[in-house]
Amino acid sequence: MKLFYIFLFLFSWSVLSHAQETSERLEIKFGKSLINSKSEKVSLDYLKGKIIGVYFSAQWCPPCKIFTPKLAKFYQKHQKDFAVVFVSLDHSAHLQLNYMKEAQMKWPAVHYSSRVRGNLQKGYAAYKIPSLIILSPEGNLISLEGRASVAHNPTTCFKKWQSLALWGDPNDKWGNPPFLKKKRY
């Protein structure tokens, strides 16, 4: 019986440790919280256990205005297991919030004034917009081509992302799946 309790303790500890590590990793990527279109705080719990799409876009960008409704439709279909985080490349916080309202974005954004916004753009080399970067629930990179996947393969791409999310390598210091290790971004 003692052995059972020891096993239960160790299992619980490892699960809690993994959850804390994941929360810390997501906080480093996105900051302590996100905001909605009313500039209200949104907890990072919104991301828990979901495939994450980091969406780089701006109000002034015509291709973004074409892709955003496609992403909204995709999000609506998969929102139970898919989270989107908007990273604005607009010229002000006011324009960011206007775009979120205008495009009826149902997902939160990184704070405009946060350094996280620039770090995400540089870290994923998201200089062409619109751009959709796909991350595992732990924050590991799955795909740099989320936009193309949603635009051209919306019925199959989500299942592919889910299966790729399971391939994460805990020994990879960059947090990338094995098939992305050798590529430089």
N, C-alpha and C positions, 0 to 999 in steps of 0.2 A: 504494500500500500504506500509505503514511503517513496518507493521508486516512482509510482504514479504521480505523486505530488511534486516530486523533483522535476519530472518530465513536464508536468503542467506549468510549473513555475518558469522553467527555461523556455518553453514554447511561448508563453505569454510575454516574457521579457523580450524575446527576439522579435515578436510581432510589434510590440510597443516601440522598440528601438527602431525598427524599420519605418514605422509610421512617423516617428519624430524626425528621422533623417529625411524622409520625403517632404515633410512640412518645412523643414529648414531649407532644403534645396529649392522648393517652390518660392519660399520667402526671399531667397537670394535672387532668384530670377525675376520675380514680379513685385517685390516690395512687401510691406506688411499687410496691405490691403489693396483692393481695386476700387473703381468708382463706376456708378451707373450713369445714365444720361441725365439724371437730375443732380449729379455730383454727390450722391449719397454713397457712403462707404459700403463696399461689398467684401465679405470675408473670403479668404483664400479657401475656405471649406467648399466653396462653389466648384473648385477644381478637383476635389478629392475623388480618387478612383476613376477619373475620366481621361480619355484621350484629349489632349489639349491642342487647339489650333491657335497659334499666335498670328493675328491678322494685322499686317502692316498696310495702312491705307490712308487716304486723305480726301477731304471734301472737294478740293480743286482738281482731282484726278479723274478724267472721263472714264478710263478703263475700270477704275475702282467703282464708279457708279453703276457700271454694267455687271461687275462681278459680285458686289455686295448682296443684291437680291438672290443670286444663286446660292451664296453662302448662307443667307438667312433661311432659305428653303431647306437646304441640307441640314442646318443646325436644328430647325424645327423637327425634322424627322428623327434625328439622332441625339437630341438634347439630354436624354437620360444617361447616355454614356459618352457624350462629347461636350466639351466646354470650349468656348472661344474667348480669347483675350485680345481686345483691340489695342493696337499701338499706333497712335496718331502721328502722322507726319505733317499735320496741319501747322499753321504758323502761330497759333495761340490756343490756350485752353478754351476760350470762348468758341472758337471755330470747331474744336474737337467736340464739344458738347452739342453744338448745333448740328454737326454731321451725324452724331449718334442719334439725335432726335429725328432729323430729316430722313435718315435711312432706316429708322425704326429698329435700330440694333437692340436686340434683346439680351445681349451679352455685355459684360463689363469691360472697362478699359484700364490700362495702367495710368496712373496719375500723370498729367501732362508735364507738371513741373519736376517730376521725379527723374533722377539720373538713370534709373532703371530703363527708361524709354530709350535713351541713346545707347545704353549698354546692350539692350536686346537687338537694336538695329545693327550695331557694329558686330556683335557676337554671331549673328546669323547672316551677316552681309546682305541685309535686306534693303538694298538701295534702289531696286526696281519695284514699283508698286502697281497693282496690288500684289502682295506676297503673303502666302499662308504657310507657316512652318508648323509641322506636326510633331508633337512631343508625346511621350508615354505618360501615364499617370504619375510616374516618379520624376518627370522632367527630362528624360533622356530623348535625344533627337531620333525621330523616326524617319522624317522626310522633309526635304527642302522644297518639294514640289507639290505641296498641298493644293495650291490654286489649280494647277493642271489636272490633278486628280478629281477635284470637286467639279471642275468644268467639263471634263471629258469622260470620267468614270464614276459618277456619283452613286451608282448602284452597287459597285464592288469595292471601292477604295476603303470604306470604313472597316470592313471585315479584314482586309489586308493590313491596315494599320493596327487593328487589335491583335492580329497574330504576330506582327513585327514587334509590338510592345512587349511580348513575352520573351523576346530574344535578348533583352538587356544583359550586358556583361557587368557584374558588380566589380570586377577588377579593372575595368576601363576607367582611367582617371577623368576622362572627358564625359563619361556617362553616355557613350554612343553604343548602339548595337554593333556587333562584330562586323557586319558587312559595310559599315561606314568608317571603320577605324583607319583604313589606309588612305582614304581620300582627305584632301586638305580643302578647307572652306574658308 
